[in-house]
Amino acid sequence: MNGRVNSDLGQIVIDTDVIATYAGSVAVECFGIVGMAAVSVKDGLVRLLKKDSLKHGIHVKIKDNQICLDFHLIIAYGVSIHTIAENLQSNVKYKVEAFTGMEIQAINIFVEGVRAID
């Protein structure tokens, strides 16, 4: 389902891929996040996604014009997961709400792996 925002001149429809891509770009700017993760259902393997496929590590649901985001992340070794999660939720909520004009209902974070930063 796409997001819909009403304006004086008509309706604005925002595709969930646009929201996912923007949220992914905001996420990788946060300290401690190495990147988005893709989990293979077939064999349970987790792999780090390239920068050009950020939306694949994010699932967007829109219900009653409110956004719910699920992030599948790989984080940096040695950094507090709780701190990373709070920072990500705060930044994504602020920036995605400003970008879309829609309210964020929930931001769920799934840590799929840990990597050392070079």
N, C-alpha and C positions, 0 to 999 in steps of 0.2 A: 504494500500500500504506500502511496506517495503522500507527502505532507502537503497540506493546503493552507494557504494564508490568504485571507480576503483583504482587498484594498479598495479604495474609493473607485478605481477604474476597472476592477475585475478581480479575478482569482489568480493567485500565484501557486503553481504546482512544483514541488521540489522532489526530485527522484531520490530514493533511498541511497543509490550509489553515490550521488553528489554529497550527501550528508556523511556517508562512510568515508569517502576520500578526504573530505575536509577534516573530519574527526581524527583520521589517521595521521594527517600532516601535523595537526596540533599535538597528538600523542608523541610522535617521534622527536618533537622539540623539547619534551620534558626530560630532565636529568634522570638517568638511571634506566631509561627504556632503550634497549638495544634495537628492538623492532617488533613488528607484528609476527604472529606465529600462525602457521597453517597446520592443522592436525589431520593426518590421514586416517579416516575412519576404517579403512581396509586393514591397515597394519599397525595403527596406533602411533606412528612416527610423527614427531614434531619437527618442523623445519622453519628456519628464519626466512621470511619473505623479503624480496628486494624492495627498494624504495618506490619503484613504479607500480607496485601491486599492494599498496597499503590497505585498500578497501577490503581485501580478501581476509584479513585478520579481524574484521569488525562486522558484527551482525546488527542491523538496524531494524527495529520494529516501531511502527507508528500506530497508536490507538487513540482515538478521540483527540487527534491532533497533538499528542504528546509523544516525545521521542524516548525510546528505551535503547540504549547502546550496550552491546556485549563486546568487550575487548579481549582478544587472545594475544598475550604478550610474552616476549622474552625479555627478561630484565638483566641488569648488570649484577655480577657477583659482588657481594660485600656491601650492598646498599639496602637499607631498610625497606622491605616490601610495603609495609604500612605507610611509610612516608611517600614512597613513589605513588601508591594508590591514591592517597589523599591529594597529592599535587596534580595527578592526572585528572581526577574527578573534578577538582576545582577549575583547572584550566579549560577542560573540555566543556564543562557546563557553561561557563561564562562565554567562551568564544563561539560555540555552536548555537547557543541561544541568540547571541548578537547577530550571527551570520544568517540564521534561518528565520528569526522572529517567532520561533516555536519554543515551547517549554520542554525542558528535559525532565522526564519522570524518573529514570533510573540509569545509572552507569555501572554495569557489572564488569568486574575485572577477573579474568582467568589467567593466572600465571602458568604458562605452559613449559617454561624452561629458564635456565640461568646460564649466562655466558660471561666469561672474563672479558674485560675491555682491554684492547691493546693500547 
